[in-house]
Amino acid sequence: MSKITMRAKMQVSKVERFNGSDRITCNAVAAKSYPEDGSDEDNTYAKFSPSGELSLTIANPALLGVIEAGQKFYLDFTPAE
């Protein structure tokens, strides 16, 4: 069986701060328009993953208050065996 992997590019759209945790909401990168030559890297991700949403609650003390709205992250998906 071949190993399936996928990389998504997500942008944090919302951050909620709580006592001892942060909840972040991310959406797949997208723009109203991209250069015709495809030179914007977000274009590559939006083409193959045009929509998506992910919500995570983070309780790792080292990460609390670190992630901000507007930041972009790569999310790698690999099978858990």
SERO-477030 format. One record per atom (N, C-alpha, C, O): residue number from 0; residue in one letter; atom name; y, x, z. Coordinates in steps of 0.1 Angstrom, whole numbers, plus 5000, padded with zeros to 4 digits. Atoms other than C-alpha are relative to their C-alpha. Example, Ala and Ser with C-alpha at 12.3 -4.5 7.8 and 13.67 -1.06 7.14 Angstrom:
2
REC   i aa at    v    u    w
REC   0  a  N 4988 5009 5000
REC   0  a CA 4955 5123 5078
REC   0  a  C 5012 5009 5000
REC   0  a  O 5012 5019 5007
REC   1  s  N 4989 4991 5000
REC   1  s CA 4989 5137 5071
REC   1  s  C 5011 4992 5008
REC   1  s  O 5022 4997 5009
***
This chain:
81
REC   i aa at    v    u    w
REC   0  m  N 4988 5009 5000
REC   0  m CA 5000 5000 5000
REC   0  m  C 5012 5009 5000
REC   0  m  O 5013 5018 5008
REC   1  s  N 4988 4992 5000
REC   1  s CA 5034 5014 4991
REC   1  s  C 5009 4996 5011
REC   1  s  O 5009 4985 5016
REC   2  k  N 4991 5002 4989
REC   2  k CA 5060 5018 5018
REC   2  k  C 5013 4994 4994
REC   2  k  O 5020 4999 4986
REC   3  i  N 4988 5007 5004
REC   3  i CA 5088 4993 5013
REC   3  i  C 5012 5004 5009
REC   3  i  O 5011 5003 5021
REC   4  t  N 4988 4997 4992
REC   4  t CA 5123 5003 5023
REC   4  t  C 5012 4993 4993
REC   4  t  O 5012 4990 4981
REC   5  m  N 4988 5006 5005
REC   5  m CA 5157 4987 5019
REC   5  m  C 5012 5006 5008
REC   5  m  O 5011 5007 5020
REC   6  r  N 4988 4996 4993
REC   6  r CA 5192 4999 5028
REC   6  r  C 5011 4990 4996
REC   6  r  O 5014 4987 4984
REC   7  a  N 4989 5009 5001
REC   7  a CA 5220 4974 5033
REC   7  a  C 5013 5006 5005
REC   7  a  O 5012 5014 5014
REC   8  k  N 4987 4995 4995
REC   8  k CA 5257 4981 5038
REC   8  k  C 5007 4987 5006
REC   8  k  O 5009 4978 4998
REC   9  m  N 4994 5011 4993
REC   9  m CA 5273 4958 5063
REC   9  m  C 5013 5004 5007
REC   9  m  O 5015 5015 5010
REC  10  q  N 4987 4998 4994
REC  10  q CA 5308 4954 5077
REC  10  q  C 5001 4991 5012
REC  10  q  O 4998 4979 5012
REC  11  v  N 4999 5008 4987
REC  11  v CA 5315 4943 5113
REC  11  v  C 5012 4990 4998
REC  11  v  O 5023 4995 4995
REC  12  s  N 4989 5010 5002
REC  12  s CA 5335 4911 5110
REC  12  s  C 5005 4994 5013
REC  12  s  O 5016 4989 5014
REC  13  k  N 4996 5005 4987
REC  13  k CA 5336 4901 5147
REC  13  k  C 4993 5008 5011
REC  13  k  O 4982 5012 5010
REC  14  v  N 5005 4994 4988
REC  14  v CA 5332 4917 5181
REC  14  v  C 5004 4992 5012
REC  14  v  O 5016 4989 5014
REC  15  e  N 4997 5008 4988
REC  15  e CA 5329 4898 5213
REC  15  e  C 4996 5009 5012
REC  15  e  O 4984 5014 5012
REC  16  r  N 5003 4991 4988
REC  16  r CA 5331 4918 5246
REC  16  r  C 4997 4991 5012
REC  16  r  O 5004 4982 5015
REC  17  f  N 5005 5007 4988
REC  17  f CA 5312 4906 5277
REC  17  f  C 4998 5010 5011
REC  17  f  O 4999 5022 5008
REC  18  n  N 5003 4991 4989
REC  18  n CA 5305 4921 5311
REC  18  n  C 4986 5006 4998
REC  18  n  O 4976 4999 5000
REC  19  g  N 5013 4993 5002
REC  19  g CA 5278 4946 5303
REC  19  g  C 4994 4999 4986
REC  19  g  O 4983 5004 4984
REC  20  s  N 5006 5001 5014
REC  20  s CA 5273 4938 5266
REC  20  s  C 5011 4997 4990
REC  20  s  O 5022 4991 4994
REC  21  d  N 4992 5004 5012
REC  21  d CA 5290 4934 5232
REC  21  d  C 4992 4993 4990
REC  21  d  O 4980 4996 4988
REC  22  r  N 5007 5007 5011
REC  22  r CA 5280 4910 5205
REC  22  r  C 5008 5002 4988
REC  22  r  O 5020 5000 4987
REC  23  i  N 4993 4997 5013
REC  23  i CA 5288 4921 5170
REC  23  i  C 4994 4991 4989
REC  23  i  O 4982 4988 4989
REC  24  t  N 5004 5008 5012
REC  24  t CA 5286 4900 5138
REC  24  t  C 5003 5008 4988
REC  24  t  O 5015 5013 4987
REC  25  c  N 4998 4992 5012
REC  25  c CA 5282 4918 5105
REC  25  c  C 4997 4992 4988
REC  25  c  O 4988 4983 4988
REC  26  n  N 5003 5007 5013
REC  26  n CA 5283 4906 5069
REC  26  n  C 4998 5011 4990
REC  26  n  O 5004 5022 4991
REC  27  a  N 5003 4991 5011
REC  27  a CA 5271 4922 5037
REC  27  a  C 5014 5003 4994
REC  27  a  O 5023 4995 4993
REC  28  v  N 4988 4996 5006
REC  28  v CA 5299 4942 5021
REC  28  v  C 5003 4992 4987
REC  28  v  O 4994 4989 4980
REC  29  a  N 4996 5008 5012
REC  29  a CA 5318 4923 4994
REC  29  a  C 5015 5002 4998
REC  29  a  O 5023 5005 5008
REC  30  a  N 4986 4999 5003
REC  30  a CA 5352 4924 4977
REC  30  a  C 5003 4989 4989
REC  30  a  O 4993 4984 4983
REC  31  k  N 4996 5009 5010
REC  31  k CA 5371 4900 4955
REC  31  k  C 4998 5005 4986
REC  31  k  O 4995 4998 4977
REC  32  s  N 5003 4994 5013
REC  32  s CA 5368 4925 4927
REC  32  s  C 4997 5015 5002
REC  32  s  O 5000 5021 5012
REC  33  y  N 5003 4985 4999
REC  33  y CA 5355 4960 4920
REC  33  y  C 5004 5006 4986
REC  33  y  O 5005 4999 4976
REC  34  p  N 4997 4993 5012
REC  34  p CA 5364 4986 4894
REC  34  p  C 4989 4998 4990
REC  34  p  O 4977 4998 4993
REC  35  e  N 5010 5002 5010
REC  35  e CA 5346 4980 4861
REC  35  e  C 4990 5011 4998
REC  35  e  O 4979 5009 4994
REC  36  d  N 5009 4988 5002
REC  36  d CA 5332 5015 4861
REC  36  d  C 4990 5001 5012
REC  36  d  O 4982 5010 5012
REC  37  g  N 5009 5000 4988
REC  37  g CA 5313 5007 4894
REC  37  g  C 5002 5011 5009
REC  37  g  O 4993 5014 5017
REC  38  s  N 4997 4988 4992
REC  38  s CA 5330 5036 4911
REC  38  s  C 5001 4997 5015
REC  38  s  O 5000 5006 5024
REC  39  d  N 4999 5003 4986
REC  39  d CA 5333 5017 4944
REC  39  d  C 4986 4998 5005
REC  39  d  O 4978 4990 5000
REC  40  e  N 5014 5000 4995
REC  40  e CA 5301 5023 4964
REC  40  e  C 4996 4986 5005
REC  40  e  O 4985 4982 5004
REC  41  d  N 5003 5014 4995
REC  41  d CA 5304 4988 4980
REC  41  d  C 4994 4991 4989
REC  41  d  O 4986 4982 4991
REC  42  n  N 5004 5008 5012
REC  42  n CA 5299 4974 4945
REC  42  n  C 4985 5001 4999
REC  42  n  O 4978 4991 4996
REC  43  t  N 5015 4999 5002
REC  43  t CA 5263 4988 4944
REC  43  t  C 4993 4992 5010
REC  43  t  O 4983 4985 5006
REC  44  y  N 5006 5008 4990
REC  44  y CA 5254 4972 4976
REC  44  y  C 5002 4985 4998
REC  44  y  O 4992 4977 5000
REC  45  a  N 4997 5014 5002
REC  45  a CA 5271 4939 4969
REC  45  a  C 4992 4994 4988
REC  45  a  O 4988 4982 4988
REC  46  k  N 5008 5005 5012
REC  46  k CA 5253 4936 4935
REC  46  k  C 4986 4996 5004
REC  46  k  O 4981 4986 4999
REC  47  f  N 5014 5002 4996
REC  47  f CA 5218 4938 4951
REC  47  f  C 4998 4992 5013
REC  47  f  O 4988 4986 5015
REC  48  s  N 5000 5008 4987
REC  48  s CA 5226 4922 4985
REC  48  s  C 5014 4992 5001
REC  48  s  O 5022 4996 5009
REC  49  p  N 4987 5006 5001
REC  49  p CA 5254 4898 4976
REC  49  p  C 5005 4992 5013
REC  49  p  O 5017 4989 5014
REC  50  s  N 4996 5007 4988
REC  50  s CA 5254 4880 5010
REC  50  s  C 4990 5003 5011
REC  50  s  O 4978 5005 5008
REC  51  g  N 5009 4998 4989
REC  51  g CA 5240 4884 5044
REC  51  g  C 5008 5000 5013
REC  51  g  O 5020 5003 5013
REC  52  e  N 4993 5000 4987
REC  52  e CA 5249 4881 5081
REC  52  e  C 4990 5004 5011
REC  52  e  O 4978 5001 5010
REC  53  l  N 5009 4995 4989
REC  53  l CA 5235 4898 5112
REC  53  l  C 5008 5000 5013
REC  53  l  O 5020 5004 5013
REC  54  s  N 4993 5000 4987
REC  54  s CA 5244 4893 5149
REC  54  s  C 4991 5007 5009
REC  54  s  O 4979 5005 5010
REC  55  l  N 5007 4992 4991
REC  55  l CA 5234 4918 5175
REC  55  l  C 5007 5000 5014
REC  55  l  O 5020 5000 5014
REC  56  t  N 4994 4998 4986
REC  56  t CA 5240 4919 5213
REC  56  t  C 4996 5014 5004
REC  56  t  O 4984 5017 5004
REC  57  i  N 5002 4986 4997
REC  57  i CA 5243 4955 5224
REC  57  i  C 5003 5001 5015
REC  57  i  O 5013 4997 5020
REC  58  a  N 4999 4998 4985
REC  58  a CA 5237 4964 5261
REC  58  a  C 4999 5015 5003
REC  58  a  O 4999 5019 5015
REC  59  n  N 5000 4986 4998
REC  59  n CA 5235 5002 5256
REC  59  n  C 5014 5005 5005
REC  59  n  O 5023 5004 4998
REC  60  p  N 4987 4996 4995
REC  60  p CA 5262 5016 5279
REC  60  p  C 5008 5010 4992
REC  60  p  O 5020 5010 4992
REC  61  a  N 4994 4990 5008
REC  61  a CA 5269 5044 5255
REC  61  a  C 5007 4994 4988
REC  61  a  O 5015 5001 4982
REC  62  l  N 4994 5007 5011
REC  62  l CA 5278 5019 5228
REC  62  l  C 5010 4990 5003
REC  62  l  O 5017 4985 4994
REC  63  l  N 4990 5011 4997
REC  63  l CA 5299 4994 5247
REC  63  l  C 5014 5004 4997
REC  63  l  O 5019 5015 5001
REC  64  g  N 4986 4998 5003
REC  64  g CA 5334 4992 5234
REC  64  g  C 5002 5010 4989
REC  64  g  O 5014 5013 4986
REC  65  v  N 4999 4990 5010
REC  65  v CA 5327 5016 5206
REC  65  v  C 5001 4994 4986
REC  65  v  O 5009 4999 4977
REC  66  i  N 5000 5006 5013
REC  66  i CA 5320 4994 5176
REC  66  i  C 5012 4990 4999
REC  66  i  O 5014 4981 5008
REC  67  e  N 4988 5008 5002
REC  67  e CA 5351 4977 5162
REC  67  e  C 4999 4992 4987
REC  67  e  O 4992 4996 4977
REC  68  a  N 5000 5008 5012
REC  68  a CA 5357 4950 5136
REC  68  a  C 5006 5008 4988
REC  68  a  O 5015 5016 4991
REC  69  g  N 4995 4993 5012
REC  69  g CA 5362 4964 5101
REC  69  g  C 4992 5012 4997
REC  69  g  O 4992 5017 4985
REC  70  q  N 5008 4988 5003
REC  70  q CA 5338 4993 5105
REC  70  q  C 4988 4996 4991
REC  70  q  O 4983 4984 4991
REC  71  k  N 5011 5002 5009
REC  71  k CA 5310 4996 5079
REC  71  k  C 4988 5009 5005
REC  71  k  O 4990 5020 5009
REC  72  f  N 5012 4993 4996
REC  72  f CA 5274 5007 5086
REC  72  f  C 4989 4997 4990
REC  72  f  O 4989 4987 4983
REC  73  y  N 5013 5001 5007
REC  73  y CA 5242 5013 5067
REC  73  y  C 4990 4995 5009
REC  73  y  O 4988 5000 5020
REC  74  l  N 5012 5005 4993
REC  74  l CA 5212 4993 5079
REC  74  l  C 4988 5003 4992
REC  74  l  O 4987 4998 4981
REC  75  d  N 5012 4996 5007
REC  75  d CA 5179 5008 5070
REC  75  d  C 4988 4991 5005
REC  75  d  O 4986 4990 5017
REC  76  f  N 5012 5008 4997
REC  76  f CA 5148 4985 5069
REC  76  f  C 4988 5008 4995
REC  76  f  O 4986 5011 4983
REC  77  t  N 5013 4995 5003
REC  77  t CA 5114 5001 5070
REC  77  t  C 4990 4993 5008
REC  77  t  O 4992 4988 5019
REC  78  p  N 5011 5007 4993
REC  78  p CA 5081 4985 5080
REC  78  p  C 4997 5006 5014
REC  78  p  O 4997 5018 5015
REC  79  a  N 5004 4996 4987
REC  79  a CA 5072 4986 5116
REC  79  a  C 4985 4998 5001
REC  79  a  O 4980 4987 4999
REC  80  e  N 5014 5001 5000
REC  80  e CA 5035 4994 5118
REC  80  e  C 4994 5002 5014
REC  80  e  O 4982 5001 5015
***
